[in-house]
Amino acid sequence: MNSRPIRVLIAKPGLDGHDRGAKVIARALRDAGMEVIYTGLRQTPEQIVSAAIQEDVDVVAMSILSGAHNYLLPRVVELLKQEDADDMLVLGGGVIPDEDIPGLKEAGIKEIFTPGTPTTAVVDYINENVNRQ
């Protein structure tokens, strides 16, 4: 069994200027014993993938409010596959309409957390689904 803490990259893809939700999740994951790296605002998919690989994370969690989720989140999954790093658990969160969630999951986003999701649900999901080989 792997004894190091779960490493999570929190990223804000696109042009969002609001990151309160991402910071709340980052703190909840940290308080649950995970190592959290926060990239900050306005990251491109390429920057997110580069940081995920450099930091050797187990989870890439992206928060998005801009409405560009149908492009930006699958693009990160696509780039992770190109870099042979698709064993990372990729999550999305933010203001994402229910009708867009099935398509995002088909694109490789393992779970989507929308506003009102308890932080404990995110922690539990990661603990139950992270691939730590």
N, C-alpha and C positions, 0 to 999 in steps of 0.2 A: 504494500500500500504506500502511496506517495504521502510523505509527511509534510511537505511544504504547503503553505496556505494556497488556496485558490487565488490565481492572479486574474484580475478583471480590468480591462481597458474600458473606460467610459468615454464616449466620443459624441460630439455634436456635429454631425455632417451638415453641410450646406450653409445657408446664410442666416440661420437662427441667431437672434441676439439675446435670447432668454435661456438661462441654464439653471434656474432654481431647482427644477425637477431632477436634472442630472446630478446636481450636488446633493440633493436629499437621498437619492439612490446610492451615490458614492459613499455617503456617510453611513447609511444602513448596512451596506456591504462591508465596509471597514469595521463597523461595530460587531458584525457577525464573524469577524476573524479573517476576512479576505484581504488580500493586498490589492489596492485600487490605484490605478493610474488614470488621471483625468487629462484629456488632451486639450481642453479648452474649446472655445467657440470657433465656428467657421472652418471646419476641417474638410478637406477633400477626401474622397474615398481612398485615393493613393496615400495621403498622409496617415489616414487611419490604419490602413493595412501595414504600412511601413512601421508605425509605432507598435502595432500588435506583434509583429515579427520581432522587432528589436527588444521588446519587453518580455517576449516569450510568455504571452498570456494564455490562459485557458478559455477565457470568455471575452467576446467583444460585444459590449452593450451600447447601443446607439439611441440617443434621444433626439427626436425630431419633431418640430412644430410647424415647419415651413410649408408643408404640403407636397414636398418633393420626395416623399418616402418611397414612392413606387419606382423611382429611378435610383436614388442614392443608396438605399439599403441593399437591393440586389446587386448593385455595382460593387459594393464591398465584398459580398459573397463571391462574386465572379473573380475579383482580384485575389482573394485568399486562395481560391482554387488554382489560379495561374501561378501563384507562389508556392503551391503544394503545402499550404497551411490551412487546409479546409477541415482540419480536425478540431478547430476552435468552435466553441458554442457561440452562435451569433444570435443576439437578441435585439429587439426593437422596442421602443416605447415613445409615448407622446400622443399628440392628437392625430390619431389615425382612424379613419372611418371604418366601421365594422365590415363594410363591403370590400375593402382593400386587403383585409387580413388574410383571407385564403390565398390570394395571389402572392403575397409576401412569403407565406409559409412554403408555397410551391417553389419559390425562388431560393429557398434555403435559410430563411430567417426562422429559427426554431420556435420562437415564441414572441408574441407581441403583448406588451403591457400598456394599457390605456389609463387615462387619468382616473384616480380613485382606487387603483390597485394597491392593496396594502404592501408596504415594503417587505413584510415577512413572506409574502407570496413570491416575490422576486428572489429573496434569499433561499427559500425552500426549493424553488424551481432550479436554481443554479446548483445547489447541493445535490439534487437528485439527478441532474442531467449532464453535469460536466464530464468531459472525457479526459481522464487523468492517467494516461499510460506512460 
